[in-house]
Amino acid sequence: MHLLRTAVLDLAHEVWSPPAETGTPVVLVHGFPDDARSWAPVAEALAADGRRVVAPYLRGFGPTRFLDDATPRSGSVGALTQDLLDLLDGLGLERVVLGGQDWGARAVQGVAAVAPDRVERLVSLGGYALSWDQGGPPSYPQLHALWYQFLLRSGWGEGLLRMDPVGFSRYLWRLWSPTWTDGVDAAFDAMAPSLANPDFADVVLAAYRDEPLDDRYAGLDARLAEGPAITVPTVLLHGGDDGLEPEGPDSDGDAKRFPALLEARTVAGAGHFLHRERPGAVLAALRSG
């Protein structure tokens, strides 16, 4: 584990270094509730190919820490995007392949939207994540799948998340990846210490309550909220059993938002944590092109 100091964070990240670099570096970003080590099988294979791979721990997760107690614990898309840009700048990564899942998909899509010259290729586990405004409000089945977000906007939800972040997160894993049974408990238990970050609850609550909190990201948040198109070459992967996509991907909306879309594919027998459940499918998407 390595630390990079930004203006706001000691940003923890994992690095897989090849004996000799022979390709564009790859940056992989985890989601909620998960951590950077979830990418290990994919990252190890890419490093064997000669790629340098970096996977940050998002703000509020794992060893990443805020530098100042007074800094608002924003979980906005703009904040996640800026953290990733700060990582690229701090590590001197001028042009990268980006992969992201869940919150990580928001971050990598944000970077691809505002700094497309930095992105050679984008692999997003899930569709467009910068704005809901793709074709009207979500359907009732989709709203039902998002129950946890409405809960977290309430006092009950806040109390539950603060009291039992591990139990709450374990339940979400079961709902979101219902067909993942082999090794899921061991994978969750290995990840769970990353939820003990002192800022986990504050960042998560701010994110799902849509509370930007930190004015330093106001301009970026506003820009991303407009739903900009993502013009870099992109592969979208979806789990066929993803509990957060009860009606499957929004193919029409994604086609409009990703004008350079190379492929959109649903992986059968996999749920929300596609990079954990079917790392080979994700690896193939990151390697191709």
C-alpha positions as CSV (number, residue, x, y, z in Angstrom):
1,M,0.0,0.0,0.0
2,H,1.3,3.5,-0.9
3,L,0.2,7.0,0.1
4,L,0.0,10.1,-2.1
5,R,-0.6,13.4,-0.5
6,T,-3.0,15.7,-2.3
7,A,-4.4,19.0,-1.3
8,V,-7.2,17.2,0.7
9,L,-6.2,13.6,1.3
10,D,-3.5,11.1,2.1
11,L,-4.8,9.0,-0.8
12,A,-4.0,5.4,-0.3
13,H,-3.5,3.2,-3.3
14,E,-2.3,-0.2,-4.3
15,V,0.3,-0.6,-7.1
16,W,1.2,-3.6,-9.2
17,S,4.5,-3.0,-11.0
18,P,5.7,-5.1,-13.9
19,P,9.4,-6.1,-14.3
20,A,9.4,-3.8,-17.4
21,E,6.5,-1.5,-18.5
22,T,5.4,-2.2,-22.1
23,G,2.0,-0.6,-22.2
24,T,-0.2,2.2,-21.1
25,P,-0.7,2.3,-17.3
26,V,-4.1,1.2,-16.0
27,V,-6.0,2.8,-13.1
28,L,-8.8,0.7,-11.5
29,V,-11.3,2.3,-9.1
30,H,-13.5,0.4,-6.7
31,G,-17.1,1.1,-5.7
32,F,-19.3,1.1,-2.6
33,P,-19.0,-0.9,-0.4
34,D,-15.6,-2.4,-1.5
35,D,-11.9,-1.5,-1.6
36,A,-8.9,-1.4,-3.9
37,R,-7.8,-5.0,-3.3
38,S,-10.9,-6.2,-5.1
39,W,-9.0,-5.6,-8.4
40,A,-6.1,-7.8,-7.4
41,P,-6.8,-10.7,-9.8
42,V,-7.3,-8.3,-12.8
43,A,-4.3,-6.2,-11.7
44,E,-1.9,-9.1,-11.3
45,A,-2.7,-10.4,-14.8
46,L,-2.2,-6.9,-16.3
47,A,1.1,-6.5,-14.5
48,A,2.2,-9.8,-16.0
49,D,1.4,-8.3,-19.4
50,G,3.8,-5.4,-18.7
51,R,1.2,-2.8,-17.4
52,R,1.7,-0.7,-14.4
53,V,-1.6,-0.9,-12.4
54,V,-2.8,1.5,-9.7
55,A,-5.9,1.1,-7.6
56,P,-6.8,3.9,-5.2
57,Y,-8.9,3.6,-2.0
58,L,-11.7,6.1,-2.4
59,R,-12.2,8.8,0.2
60,G,-13.8,7.3,3.3
61,F,-12.5,3.8,2.5
62,G,-9.5,1.8,3.8
63,P,-6.3,3.7,4.7
64,T,-7.2,6.9,2.8
65,R,-7.5,9.8,5.2
66,F,-8.5,13.5,5.2
67,L,-5.6,15.8,6.1
68,D,-7.8,18.3,8.0
69,D,-10.7,17.6,10.4
70,A,-12.4,20.7,9.1
71,T,-12.6,19.5,5.5
72,P,-16.2,18.6,4.5
73,R,-16.6,14.9,3.9
74,S,-18.2,15.3,0.5
75,G,-19.0,12.2,-1.5
76,S,-20.1,14.0,-4.6
77,V,-19.2,12.9,-8.1
78,G,-17.1,16.0,-8.5
79,A,-15.1,15.1,-5.4
80,L,-14.5,11.5,-6.6
81,T,-13.5,12.8,-10.0
82,Q,-11.1,15.4,-8.6
83,D,-9.5,12.8,-6.3
84,L,-8.8,10.6,-9.3
85,L,-7.3,13.5,-11.3
86,D,-5.1,14.4,-8.3
87,L,-3.9,10.8,-8.3
88,L,-3.0,10.9,-12.0
89,D,-1.2,14.2,-11.5
90,G,0.6,13.1,-8.4
91,L,1.9,9.9,-9.9
92,G,2.8,11.6,-13.2
93,L,0.3,9.5,-15.2
94,E,-0.4,11.6,-18.3
95,R,-2.5,9.0,-20.2
96,V,-4.1,5.9,-18.8
97,V,-6.6,3.1,-19.4
98,L,-9.4,3.6,-16.8
99,G,-11.6,0.9,-15.3
100,G,-14.3,1.5,-12.6
101,Q,-17.2,-0.2,-10.8
102,D,-20.1,1.5,-9.0
103,W,-18.7,4.7,-7.4
104,G,-15.5,3.9,-9.3
105,A,-17.5,4.0,-12.5
106,R,-18.6,7.5,-11.5
107,A,-15.0,8.6,-10.9
108,V,-13.6,7.2,-14.2
109,Q,-16.5,8.5,-16.2
110,G,-16.0,11.9,-14.6
111,V,-12.4,12.0,-15.6
112,A,-13.2,10.8,-19.1
113,A,-15.8,13.5,-19.5
114,V,-13.7,16.5,-18.3
115,A,-10.2,15.3,-19.3
116,P,-10.6,13.0,-22.3
117,D,-7.0,13.6,-23.4
118,R,-5.9,11.7,-20.3
119,V,-7.9,8.6,-21.2
120,E,-6.8,6.1,-23.8
121,R,-9.7,3.7,-23.1
122,L,-12.5,3.4,-20.6
123,V,-14.0,0.2,-19.2
124,S,-17.0,0.9,-17.1
125,L,-18.8,-1.8,-15.1
126,G,-22.2,-0.4,-15.4
127,G,-23.7,2.3,-17.7
128,Y,-23.7,6.0,-17.6
129,A,-23.4,7.2,-14.0
130,L,-23.0,11.0,-14.1
131,S,-26.6,11.9,-14.3
132,W,-30.1,10.3,-14.0
133,D,-31.4,12.5,-16.8
134,Q,-31.1,10.0,-19.7
135,G,-34.8,9.5,-20.6
136,G,-37.1,10.4,-17.8
137,P,-37.3,9.2,-14.2
138,P,-36.3,5.7,-13.1
139,S,-38.9,2.9,-13.5
140,Y,-40.7,1.6,-10.4
141,P,-38.5,-1.6,-10.4
142,Q,-35.4,0.6,-10.5
143,L,-36.7,2.8,-7.7
144,H,-37.3,-0.4,-5.7
145,A,-33.7,-1.5,-6.2
146,L,-32.5,1.9,-4.9
147,W,-34.3,1.5,-1.6
148,Y,-31.0,1.8,0.3
149,Q,-30.4,5.3,-1.0
150,F,-33.8,6.5,0.3
151,L,-33.1,4.8,3.6
152,L,-29.8,6.5,4.0
153,R,-31.5,9.9,3.6
154,S,-33.4,9.2,6.8
155,G,-32.4,9.2,10.4
156,W,-33.0,5.5,10.6
157,G,-30.6,4.9,7.8
158,E,-27.9,7.1,9.2
159,G,-28.1,5.4,12.6
160,L,-28.0,1.9,10.9
161,L,-24.9,2.8,8.8
162,R,-23.1,4.3,11.8
163,M,-24.0,1.4,14.1
164,D,-23.5,-1.5,11.8
165,P,-21.6,-0.6,8.6
166,V,-20.4,-4.2,8.1
167,G,-23.8,-5.8,8.5
168,F,-25.4,-3.2,6.2
169,S,-22.8,-3.7,3.6
170,R,-22.9,-7.4,3.7
171,Y,-26.7,-7.3,3.1
172,L,-26.1,-5.1,0.1
173,W,-23.6,-7.6,-1.4
174,R,-26.1,-10.4,-1.1
175,L,-28.8,-8.4,-2.8
176,W,-26.6,-7.0,-5.6
177,S,-24.8,-10.3,-6.4
178,P,-27.5,-12.9,-5.6
179,T,-25.9,-15.7,-7.7
180,W,-22.4,-15.2,-6.3
181,T,-21.9,-17.9,-3.7
182,D,-18.5,-19.5,-4.1
183,G,-16.0,-17.4,-2.0
184,V,-18.3,-14.5,-1.4
185,D,-18.2,-14.6,2.4
186,A,-14.4,-14.8,2.4
187,A,-14.1,-12.0,-0.1
188,F,-16.4,-9.8,2.0
189,D,-14.6,-10.6,5.3
190,A,-11.3,-9.6,3.7
191,M,-12.7,-6.3,2.5
192,A,-14.7,-5.4,5.7
193,P,-11.8,-3.7,7.6
194,S,-11.9,-1.0,4.9
195,L,-15.3,0.0,6.2
196,A,-13.8,1.0,9.5
197,N,-12.4,4.2,8.0
198,P,-13.5,7.0,10.4
199,D,-15.0,8.9,7.5
200,F,-16.9,6.1,5.9
201,A,-20.3,6.9,7.2
202,D,-20.0,10.7,6.6
203,V,-18.8,10.3,3.0
204,V,-21.5,7.7,2.1
205,L,-24.3,9.7,3.7
206,A,-23.2,12.9,1.9
207,A,-23.1,11.0,-1.4
208,Y,-26.5,9.4,-1.2
209,R,-28.1,12.6,0.3
210,D,-26.7,14.5,-2.7
211,E,-25.0,16.9,-0.3
212,P,-21.9,18.3,-2.2
213,L,-20.8,20.1,1.1
214,D,-17.4,21.2,-0.3
215,D,-17.4,24.4,-2.5
216,R,-14.1,23.5,-4.0
217,Y,-15.9,20.9,-6.2
218,A,-18.9,23.1,-7.0
219,G,-17.9,23.9,-10.6
220,L,-17.0,20.3,-11.4
221,D,-20.2,19.0,-9.8
222,A,-22.3,21.4,-11.8
223,R,-20.5,20.4,-15.0
224,L,-21.0,16.7,-14.4
225,A,-24.6,17.1,-13.4
226,E,-25.3,18.4,-16.9
227,G,-24.7,14.9,-18.2
228,P,-21.9,15.5,-20.6
229,A,-21.2,12.9,-23.3
230,I,-18.1,10.7,-22.8
231,T,-16.2,10.7,-26.1
232,V,-13.3,8.3,-25.3
233,P,-13.3,4.7,-26.6
234,T,-15.5,2.9,-24.1
235,V,-16.5,-0.7,-23.2
236,L,-19.5,-1.1,-20.9
237,L,-19.9,-4.4,-19.0
238,H,-23.0,-5.4,-17.1
239,G,-23.7,-8.3,-14.8
240,G,-26.7,-10.3,-15.9
241,D,-27.7,-10.9,-12.3
242,D,-27.0,-7.4,-11.0
243,G,-29.5,-6.6,-8.3
244,L,-29.1,-2.9,-9.1
245,E,-30.2,-3.3,-12.7
246,P,-33.6,-5.2,-12.3
247,E,-34.5,-4.4,-15.9
248,G,-31.0,-4.7,-17.4
249,P,-28.9,-1.8,-18.8
250,D,-30.3,1.3,-20.4
251,S,-28.9,0.5,-23.8
252,D,-30.5,3.4,-25.7
253,G,-29.4,6.0,-23.1
254,D,-25.9,4.6,-23.0
255,A,-25.6,4.7,-26.8
256,K,-26.4,8.4,-26.7
257,R,-24.0,9.2,-23.8
258,F,-21.0,7.2,-25.2
259,P,-20.6,8.2,-28.9
260,A,-17.4,6.3,-29.1
261,L,-18.9,3.1,-27.6
262,L,-16.9,0.1,-28.7
263,E,-19.0,-2.6,-27.0
264,A,-21.7,-3.0,-24.4
265,R,-22.0,-6.5,-23.1
266,T,-23.9,-8.3,-20.4
267,V,-22.0,-11.1,-18.6
268,A,-24.3,-14.0,-17.7
269,G,-24.1,-15.5,-14.3
270,A,-22.5,-12.4,-12.7
271,G,-23.9,-9.7,-10.4
272,H,-22.9,-6.3,-9.4
273,F,-19.3,-7.0,-8.4
274,L,-18.4,-8.2,-11.9
275,H,-14.6,-7.7,-11.5
276,R,-14.7,-10.0,-8.5
277,E,-17.1,-12.6,-9.9
278,R,-15.9,-12.7,-13.5
279,P,-12.4,-11.1,-13.6
280,G,-11.6,-12.7,-16.9
281,A,-14.3,-10.8,-18.7
282,V,-13.1,-7.5,-17.2
283,L,-9.5,-8.4,-18.0
284,A,-10.3,-9.1,-21.6
285,A,-12.0,-5.7,-22.0
286,L,-9.1,-3.9,-20.4
287,R,-6.6,-5.8,-22.7
288,S,-8.4,-5.3,-26.0
289,G,-7.9,-2.4,-28.3
